[in-house]
Amino acid sequence: MIDRYERADRSAVGFSMDYPNGLASGMHSHRKAQLVYAISGMMHVTTAEASFLLPPTKALFLPAEVEHSICMEGDVAMREVFMTRGLGEAIASAPRVLTVSPLLRELVLAICQEPVDWPEQGRTPHLIALIIEEIRRAKTVMTRLPQLRDPRLAPIARTILDTPADPRTLEDWAEVCGASARTLARLFVQDTGMTFGQWRLQARLNVAFILLMTDGEIALIAYKVGFASQSAFGTAFRRTFGMTPAQARTIHLDPA
């Protein structure tokens, strides 16, 4: 089905599909660039370079041919925009998480209602022009969690993602990983562009968002992911995702 959208002889087309909780696409790529967005539910997108958590307030721009997988966290109402390679290259050369404005949301819904072979003299070219402008204007959001490539960092990544409250410092991890704390700190920046503390914080918040979709106790989740208080958790969560933990727990946007 999706092949029809990828082969469409148009600069951009909208794609609508609803998916059940837990569905995973497996690694794949598309010949066209994409704006990956869900009006309800949450998606966990993974590339070779990083993983991205996408609540309904965020979208991910993916350039053409970027291999990725998508896992549905909750029932997901996906609304995507496929665009030509050239149009995508004019937007960004790498994956980018962005805040979805009310206008961009409505524009995406509108283009998803247009046929794949939309008339070139109709309204769709104007919708596309506005979508591109809104993407360019959108704030880039740091919900990207880079993959750790160096094998010495693998035990740290596994433990933090499985047990985000693990309190160990790089000095503690040095004994496990067979490298000095200074070396581990350098590898984190080299692999991810982030310090150990920044990477761990993003990982903790990503895990917390998934827990909020299934567990209503915010104070307990704050503790589970390593925060000393619910207020500190709330501040960090709001700064990263643009919403409070309570809002994240009750996201219910009507599919359209």
N, C-alpha and C positions, 0 to 999 in steps of 0.2 A: 504493500500500500504506500509506504513512504517513498518508494522509488519514483512514483508519479510526481511527487513534490520536488524531488531532487532533479528530475529531468525537465521540469517546467521551463518553458521558454519565456521567462519573465525575470525582471531584476530581483523580485522578492515575492514570496508567497507565504500565506499563513497556514499553519498545521495545527489541528485540534485532536486530542486523544486523551481519554481518561484511563488511568492505570490503577490496579489494586495495590494495596500495601504489600511491601516485600518483593515486588517484581524487580528483577535486575536485568539490565540489557546485555551485559557482557561488553567486553572491549570492542569498539567499532569506530568507524569514522565516516564522514560525509564529504562529498565533493564540493558541497556548498558551505558557506559560513552560516552560523545559527545564532539566534537569540533564544536561549533556553529559559523558559519561564513557566511557572505553575500558578494558577489563580487560587488553588487550594491544595493542601498537603505540602510536603516538603521533599526535596530531592537531594540526594548525596551524589555529586558528580566527581569522578576520579579520572585524572589523566596521568601520564607518565611523570609529570612534573609536580603535581599537587592534587589535593582534594578540595572540594568546595561544597559548602552547605548552603542550600537555597530555599529559604522560607518564602512565602508569597510576597514579601516586600522586596525581594532581590531577584535579579536575573543574571545569567551568565552569557557573555558573548564568547563564542568559540569560533576561531578562524577555520577556514576550510582545511580538511584533511587531518585535523587534530584527533588522535585516538582518545576515546573516552568511554566510560561506562556510567550508567545512571541507575541508582537504586532508589526505589520509592519508599519513603518513610511516611506511612499513612497513605490513604487513598489520594491519588494525585490527579488533578485536572490540568493537564499540560496544554499550554498554548504557545507554540513556537513560531518563529519567523525564519525561513530559509532565504538566504540572499546569495547572489552571485559572488564568486571569489573576488572579483574586482571591487565590488561594493564593500565586501568584508575587509579587504586590505586597506581601504580608505578609512576604516573605523579604528582598527587596532591590529597589531601583528601577533598578539599573545592573548590567551584567555583573560577575561576581565569581569569581575563581579561588580554589578552596579545597582544602585537604588532605583526602584521602579516608581516613577511619579504617577499620580492619578491619571495624568494625560497619557503617558506612555502605556499604562495598563489598558485604557480605553482604545487607544490606537491599535494595540496588539489584538484585542478582542474584535475590533472592526475588520482588520485585514484577514482574520481567521474566518470571517463570514463571507469573504470574497471567493469566487471560483478560482481554481488554479490557472485557468486561461482568461483571467480578468481582461475586460476591454481596455485597450491602451488609451482610449479617449475618455474613460470614466473617472471616478474619484480615486481609484487605487493608487495611481502614481503620486497623488497628493498625500495620501496616507503614508506611503513609503518615505517620501521626503521628510515628513514630520517625524516618523519613527527614527530615521537616521539622525535627525537633528536632536531629538530627545536623548538618544543613546550618547551622542557626543557631549551633550550638556550634563548628563547624569554623573552624580558623584560616584567615584570608584570606592568600593567598600573592601576593607581588609578582612574578608572571611576565608581567604585562601590559606590552606595549610600545606606548605611545601612538603614533598616526599623527602625522606632522609635516605641518601644514596650510599654513604660510606658504611660498610658493614660494622664498623665499630659503634655506630649510632643505633643499629637495629634493635638491640635489647632495650634501649631507652624508649624508642618509639613504641615498641610492642607494649611495654609496661604502662606508659602514660595513657595510651589509647584504651587499654584494658582496665587499668586502675588509675584514673586521672588524679586521685587524691594522693598518690605516692609522693612523699615529701622530700625524696632524696635530692641533694644538690649535685652539681658536677663533680665536686670533690668526692662525694659518696660513690658516684657512678664510675669514677676513675678506676676504682678497684675491680669493678665488674667488667669494664670494657677494655682493660689492658692499655690504657692511654692516660696521660696526665689530664688534669682538669683544664689546663691551658690548651692542650691539644684538642680536647673535646669542644671547648668554647670556639676555637678557630674553625673546627669542622662544621659546627652548626651554622656559623655565618657563611662559610664557604658553600655549603650544601643548599642553604635555604634563604640566605640574605637576612636572617633573623637571629637574634640571640636565643640561647636556650630558654630563658625566661619568657620571651615573646612567643616562641613556638609552643611551649607548654601551656601558656595562657590560652592561645587560640585553640589548641587541642581540647583543653578542659571545657571551653565554652561551646565548642562544636558537639562534644559528648552531651553537655548539659541540654542543648537544644533538642537533641533526639530524646533524651529522658523526659523533657517537658511534654512531649507529644504522647507519652504513655503513663506518666506518673505525675499526679497532681500536687505532690508535697514539695513546694519550692525550697523550704528550709532544709529538707533532707537532701534534695538534689545539690544544693549549694555545698553541703558537707561532703557528699559523694564525689564531687569533682574538685575538692581541695580548697574551698574557700573557708576562711575563719568565721565569716558572718554572712547572713543573708543580705545585708545592706551592701557589703563589698561585692558580693556576687551580682546583685542587681545593678550596681553602678557599672561594672565591667561588661555585663551582658548588654545593657542599654547602649553603651558607647560603641560596642561592636556591631550589634544587629539593628539598632535604631528602634527598639521596642523593649518593654519590660518583660521579665520572665512571666508575669501573669498574663500579659497580652499574647505572648508566644504560646502559652498553654491553651488559649481559647481562640486561636485563629480559626475562623470558619468563614471563608469568603465563598459566596455562591458561585458555582460553575456557570459559565456562560458560553 
